[in-house]
Amino acid sequence: MRVLVIGATGAIGTRLVPQLKEAGHDVIGTSRSREKAVQLRSLGAEPVVLDALDAEAVRRTFVGARPEAVIYQATALADLSDLKNFDASFSSTNKLRTEGVDIMLAAADEAGVSRIVAQSYASHRYARVGGPVKSEEDPLDLAPPHPQSLAAMAHTDQAVTAAGGVALRYGAFYGDPADALASVVRAGQFPVIGDGAGIWSHVHLEDAASATVLALQHAGPAIYNIVDDDPAPTGVWLPELAKILGAPPPPQLSESDARALAGETMVIFGTESRGASNAKAKAELGWALRYPSWRQGFVATYGQARLDKQSA
């Protein structure tokens, strides 16, 4: 198919474009800057400079590109700076997940594009009751400390599926040896909070991209958790990551101290969050993960980077 990827220069987009090309698709990729458009061309995509919140520019892009499918990956996650004020820090991404999604869907409808896949999120969204791992059918958290961000994700899910599309609830991304996760763990800035019982679901960027390619072939409406097989408590995966990085063990913080330093959202992530099940995605999409567990993926991503650094 001829596929338009909106937000093609992000962490997942740069993995997604080559996989789409390998699967035989023609790819048009958008970026917010001309500088990054050069990168898209090197990946094999036709580059387009686009502000995903400019409705007229998005409409013109659909008219000019004539796509048969659209994959919406627009976020502003690189701008995150203050997780204590979570909703404020995510405000740009929240706008892309609400106004941006609506603009994309209107343009797709006008252009007759009905095959739609969009980025959503799984980790830390499910109700903090019952078992540790949740399916797509389980209820979401109704009393989060960051309501605007969860409402924006819910808008994406609802609007995309109402249009007959597929919403992919990705886990916590990793897969770039130089990413922010590695940096904060090395610096001892990512603590285990309280009992460390909050469950995280991770997914390697390459696995997230492969699931996205498969979702293009699946008719909606549908929602899938795109996570690995191994949801794990913070008190398990975080010390293991520090060990793989050759970093000191993560500091321990009480809930009250963490609340004062990092805010209620991070306390919940560390102590109460539920993980997500990938059973539906594996069964319906035929998705096979390169890294079924973060344990394998962390070693492949960060262990090799550590060895390279030591040998340099």
N, C-alpha and C positions, 0 to 999 in steps of 0.2 A: 504494500500500500504506500501511498504518499502520506507521510506522517508529519504533522506540525508539532514540534516540541516547544512549548512556551516555558522559558526558564531552563534553557539547555546548557548553561555554563555553570550551574551549581554543582554541588558535590555528587549528586546522583545523575544529573544531566550529562556530565562528561563521561560517565560510565555507560549511560543509556544510549547515547548516540552511536558509539561503535557497535554495541550489541544489536541495535536496530538495523544498522547497515549490514552486519553479518547475517541477519535473518532475511535479508533481501529487500528491505524497505528503502524507499527514497525519503530522506529526512530534510526538513526545513527546521532550523533551530534558531530561537531568538535569544538575544542577550540585551542587557540594558546599556552596554557600551560598545563603541566601535572597536576598541582594543580587544575585547573578548570575542568579537565576531571573527577575528583572525584565527583564534583558537578553534572555533567551530568549523571553519573551512578545513583546518588541518585534520579534524576528526572525521571529515567526509560529509558534513552537512552544508546545505545552502544557508548562509547566515543572514539574519534579519535583525536590525537594531529596533527594539520595541520596548515601550513602557506599557506593561500589562494593565495599567490603570487608565490608559488613554483609550476610551471606547472607540473613537473614530479610527485611531491607528490600528487597533486590534481588528476592527472590521475590514480595513483596507488590506491588512496582512492575510486574512482569510480569503478575500477576493483575489488577491494577487498570487497567493501560494496554491490555491485550489487543492487543499488537502482532502484526503478521504478519512482521516482520523486525526484527533488531537490528543496530546498528552500534556496535561497542565502540571508543571513542576515549579511554578513561580513562588519563591519565598524571599525573605530578607534575613535569613538566619545568620548570615555573616555579620550583621549589625548588632548582635546581642552583646550587651555589656553589663546589665544589672538584673540578675535573677531574683534579687530580693523584691524588687518591684516588677514582678513577672509580667503582668498584663501590659504595663507601660513599655517594657523591653521588647515585647512581642507585637507591639501595635502595628508596625509596618507589615509584618507577616499576616497578622489578623486581617488587615485591610485587603491584602492579596487573596486571602481565603474567603472573603465575603464579596466585596465590590469587584475584585479581580475575577473571581469565579463567575459572577453574574455577567460581567462583560464578555468573558470567553463564551459562556453558554448562549448568550444572545447572538454573538457573531457566528457561532457554529450553527445555530438554528437558521439564521438567514442564509448561510452558505450551504445548507443541506447536509451538514456533517453530523451524523448521529453516533459515530463510534468515538466515545469519549472516555479517557482514563485520567484520573486526577489524584494528586498526592493528598493523603490525609495522614492520620497518626493514631497509633495504638497505645503506646506506653503511657501509663499514668492516667488513663481516661476512664477506666471501668470502675464501677461502684466498689467502694472499699468494704465490702461485706462478703461473707461466704468464702469459697475456696480461693486459692492463690492464682489460678490461671483461668482466663475468661475467653469465651467465644464471641463471635460477632453478634450473636443473639442476646447476650447478657446485657443488663442495664448499665448505662453510663453513670458516672459520678454526678449526683444532683446537687452536691454542696461543696464544690471545689473552692479553694482560696484564690483561684485565678479564673473567674467565670467568663471573662471576655475571650480568653484564648480557647477555652473549651467550646464556647458558643460558636466561635469562628470555625473550628474543626467540624462541629455538628452541622453548620451551614453548608460546608463543602460536601459532606456526606449526603445530606438531604437534597441539595440542589442538583448535584451530579446524578444521583440515582433517579430523581424525579424526571430528569432528561433522558433516562435510559442508559446512563453511563455506569462506569465502574469506579468506585472510590477505594483506594489502596491505603489501608491503615498501616503505615510502616512502623517498625520498631525503632529504637535508638540507633542511629547510624554510626558505623565505624568503618575503617578500611583505608584511611589516609594516614600514613605513618606520622605525618606532621600536624595532625588535627588538634583541635583545642582540648579534647579529652586527654590526650597524652600529655599535653603541656601542663594542664592543671594538676594531674596526678604526679608528674615529676616534681612539680613545685610544692607538693604537699598541701594543695589548696582544695582538695576534694575529700572531705571527711566521711567516715562512717558515723551516721547519726543514730543515737540511741541504741536500740538492739539491732539495727541494720537489717530489719526484716522486710523492708519495702522491695517488692519484686520488680525487676526490670526485664524487658524483652528487647534483645538486640537484633540487628541484622547487618551483615556486611553489605557495603554499597554495591558490590558486584552481584550479590544475590538479590538485592532489592531491584536492581536494573533488570535481571533476568525474569523476575516475576512480572515486571511491568511490560516487558515484551510479550510474555505469554498472555497477559490480560487483554492485549489488543485483539486477540483471537476469540475472546469470550464475550458473548452478548450480555449486556446488562438488562435491567439494573442489578447491581451486586456490590457488596462490600466485602473486602478480604483483609484479614490481619496478615501482614507481610513481615513475619518475625522468624527467628530461628527456633529450633526444637527445644531450647534449653533456657526457659525463664529462670532467673536466679535472683536471690536476695542481694542487696547492696553489700551486706557483710560477707558475701562469698565472692562475687565477681570483682569487686573493687580491690581487695588485697591481692587477688590473683593477678590483676592487671598491673599493680604496682610491682609485683615480683618479676613479671615478664619484662617490664620496662627497666628493671634494675634500680627502681626508686625506693625510698624508704617506705615502710608500711604507712598507710593512710592514717591521719590523726583520728582520734575518737572524740566526738562531741556529744554532750548531753542534748536532749531535745530542747531544753530551755536556752542553752547557750547558742545552739544552731538557729533557733527561732530569732534570737536577737541579732545574730550576725547575717543570716541568709534568708530569713523569712519563713512563713508557714508553708509555702509551696514546697520548698526544698526539704523541710522536715517530713512532709507527707510522702514525697518521692522516696526518702530514705527509710521510712518506717511503716508505711501503710499501703503503698501502691500494689495493685494486682498486675500480673503478667497477662500475656495474650497467647492464645492457641493458634497455630498455623494449619490445623487439620483441614479446614475447609479449602484453603488455598492449594494445599498439596493435592487434595482429592479432585477438585474441580478444574484447576489450571494445569495439573500435571507438573507441578513445580518441584524440582530437585535442587537442593541447596549445595553449593560448593562447600560451605562451612555450616554444617548442621548445628554446631555449638559455637558460642563465643569463645570457648576454651581453645578450639582449633584456630578460629579466626584471629584472636588476639595474638597468638604465637606467630601466625603467618604474617600479620601486619606489623606488630610492634616488636616482636622478638627479632625479626630479620633486620629491622631498622636499628635496633640496639647493636647487633653484630656488625652492621655496616659502619656505625659510628665508632665502635671500638677499633675496627681495622683501618679506619681512615688516618 
